[in-house]
Amino acid sequence: MTQQKNGIILKGIGGFYYVEAAGAVYECKARGVFRKKRITPLAGDRVQITVTDDGTENTVDEIFERKNFLKRPPVANIDSLIIVSSTVSPRPSTLVIDKLIAIAEYKGIEPVVVFTKTDLEPAEKLLDIYKLAGISCAMVCNKTGEGVEEVRNLLNGKISAFTGNSGVGKTSLLNALDPNLSLATGAISEKLGRGRHTTRQAELFKTCGGYIVDTPGFSALDLEKEQVIKKDELAECFREFRPYLGQCRFTTCSHTCDKGCRIIKAVEDGEISRSRHDSYVEMYQAAKELKEWEL
């Protein structure tokens, strides 16, 4: 006897997919049709499975339409990208944060910025930049755990991916959110100024009223390699620019240094953070240098 169920893929290992459906987890193999179509099931995929009584012939039959996906980490249907940045050691880079936010916006993923190590350095100035942009933010004190509950609430009901360069306290934050995750933490290498990433495998964890995914080596650089944003599409990836788009003197305005630019005026008037605009200009100049084959 067989049953059909709808569920979500938690992880895939060696050709087997572990699907949570109707309160249980089933080990399944993907039907051959996916291989023929060159479709690889991903963690986060919403799927239909067939379950047999003895569990030996469970199969993934259908993958429902994805709203988004990343190649690295290989995960689908992400609701939130939690961008973790420490206030010190390593020093925060607003350019890196802004690149990650832009990629999230481009992919249709809600960006959330979490600043850690606030016991060592306050995060208020950084927080002001992103709150002005209309982006959800939180501060976490590594020593006291203050702010962890706020992050936990942001994860409720969502599939969230965590990213951040090594040493920012990403894995420590995950452990604070749910001690049952028991993810290994790596010590910061003082010589190199970066951490040693010790997370072992890609997997969706059910926690905090939703799911979180953390994967080996998932850093800011991986996402930058993953997604190239064309210069003409970049302004749309800065949400605080959107109310002013189409209001510039010239339709060809690049919003970098053009006369009559409404976005530059908004920066001068304090409506848009200068830090965010500086990041935009740097990203725009880099996008201008891209060759067609790189896109």
Protein Blocks (a to p, Z undefined) as FASTA:
>chain_A
ZZddddddfbdcehiacddeehiacdddddfklmmnopacdehiacdddddfkopmgccf
bdcddfbdcfbdcdehifbdcddddfbhpaddfklmmmmmmmmmmnopacddddehklmo
ccklmmmmmmmnopacddddfknopojlmmmmmmgopacdddddehilmmmmmmmmomml
opacddddfknopacdfbfbdcdddeehiacdddehiafklmmmmpccdfklmmmmmmkl
mmmgopafblklgolmpghiaklmmmmnopacfklmmmmmmmmmmmmmpcfklZZ
